[in-house]
Amino acid sequence: MQFFGTTEINPSPPAVTASGNNAHMMYIFNRNGVCLLYREWNRSLHTLDAQQDQKLMFGLLFSLKSLTAKMDPVSADKVNLGVPQLPGQGCSFHSFRTNTYKLSFMETPSGIKLILVTHPRTGDLRESLKYIYNLYVEYVVKNPLYTPGTPINSVKLNGMLLKFWSNLELMAYLVLS
């Protein structure tokens, strides 16, 4: 049984929600902050090495989650910084946008964090993140040879992610045409 959606992986990715679905980077972290998977597609500038980049990204997520929990205007019960919350519990964020990129984020109840950094005009990617999580479950979690907490080296997952992003790129191109 999968957490999101049906028990089968839909072979077609979610529909494009806006023009500009150009993916730059994708991260998958476990609950301990270990980067299990990192992929780049259209990243033109490399300012840090991969390990520093991953640490900064996890720190950013930790800080944003703590900030949104502390600034929650409706919850009188303010959680302590660093205390994990289940998805849907308290105030949380799904994305933020700058003038050069958009960061979309999803955290599962097991603490898996999925991050997509895309073009700033990209629409809501929550369905895409759920689709990627379902791929993760299908090709990583269900793989008896995978050791939890280690970097993901799944040829099938890599192929499905590449196909997924190729379809999004093509669909974004068709929407703009």
N, C-alpha and C positions, 0 to 999 in steps of 0.2 A: 504494500500500500504506500502510495506517495503522499507527501504532505499537501502539495498543491495540485489541483486538477484531477484528472482521471488517472487510472492505473496504467494507461498506455501513453507513450510519447506520441504526440501529434507530429507527423512528419513535416507539416508546414508550419513555419514560424508565425508568430502573431503579426497582425497587419501593421503597416507603418502608420504611425499616429500623426506625423508631421514631416515636413521636408527636412533634409539635413541629417539623416540617421547615419552619420559617419562615425563609426566607433574608433576611438583612439586607444583605449586600454581597458582591460578587464582584470579584476582581482577576485580571488576566492580565498577568504581567511577562515581559519577555524576559531573556536571560542577563545583560544589561548593566544591569538595574534599571529599564528604561524601562517605564512602565505602558502597555500596549497597549490595555487595556480595563478600565473601571471601571463597575460598575452598582450601584445601590442599590434596594432594594425596601421594606423595612419598618424603615428607620432613623429613629428618632424624634428623636435628638439629633445636631446637627452642631456639633462643637466646634472643628474645624480646617477650613481650606480644603482643596480636593481635592488639591492638589499636596503640601501638608504631610502630609496623611493617607497618601498613597501613599508618600512617603519614609519615614515612620515604619513602615508595614507592611513595606516591603522591608528596612529595617534590622532589624526584629524577626525576620523570616525568616532573614536573614544571621546574626544572633546566635544564634538557636535551632539552626540547622544547625551552627554552629561549636561550640556547647555540647554538643550531642549527639555530635558527632564526638570531642570531647576527653574526654567522660565514658564513652565506649564501654568496657564492662568486659571485652570479649572480644578486642578488637584491640590487639595490642602496638604496631602501627604507627600512631602518632597523627599525623594530618595537620596541616599548618599552617593557621592560621586564614585563611579566604578562598579556600583551594584548592578548586575545585569537585570534587564527587564525582559519579559516575554513579549513577542510582537503583539501589538494591540493593547499593551499595558502602558498606561500613562501617555505622555506626549512623545512623539517620535517624528523623525523627518524621513522623507522619501527621496528628495533630490534638492540640489541647489544649482544655481546657474551663475556664471560669470560672463564677461564679454567674449571669452575665448573657448569656454567649454561648459558642459553640463555634467554633473556627477549624480548618478542615480544609485540608490542603495536599497538593499533588502537584507533583513536578518531573519533567519529561521528560528524556531523554538530550540533547536539543538545548538544554536550559536554560530552557525555557518553564516558568513557575511559575504554577499555578492555585491560588487561595485562595478559599474560601467561608467567610463568617462567618454563622452561623445561630443558631437557638435552642439553648440549652444541652442540651436533652433530645434533640437530633437524634442519630441513630445514625451508623454508619459510612458516610461519603459517598465512599469511594474509587471505587465504581462510578459514582457521579454525576460525579465529577471526570473519570473516563475518558470518560464520555459527552460532557461538555462539551469535552474535548480533541479528541475525534473531530469534534464540530461545528466547532471551530476549524480543524482540518485541512481539512475539507470546504469550508467557506465562506470561509476566509481564505487558508490556505496554497496551496490549489489555484486561487485567483483570480489570473489573470495581471495584473490591474490593481492588485493590492495590492503596496506597496513594504515589504519587511521592515523592522521597527524603527519603523514609523510607527503612530500610533493607529489602531485598527480602526474603520471606519465602514461595516460591512456590514449592510444592511437585513435580509438573509436570516438572518444570525447573530443579530441582535437579536430577530427574530421567533421563531426557534427557541428562544432562551433564555427569552423571555417565555412561550412555550407550555410549555416544560419546567418552569419554576417554577410556572405555573398548575396543571399536572398534579400536581406535588408538593404544593401547597397543598390541592388538592381531595382527593387521596389521604390526606393527613394528617387532614383534616377527617372523612373517612369512617371512618378508623381510630379516631378519638376518639368518634365517634357510637355 
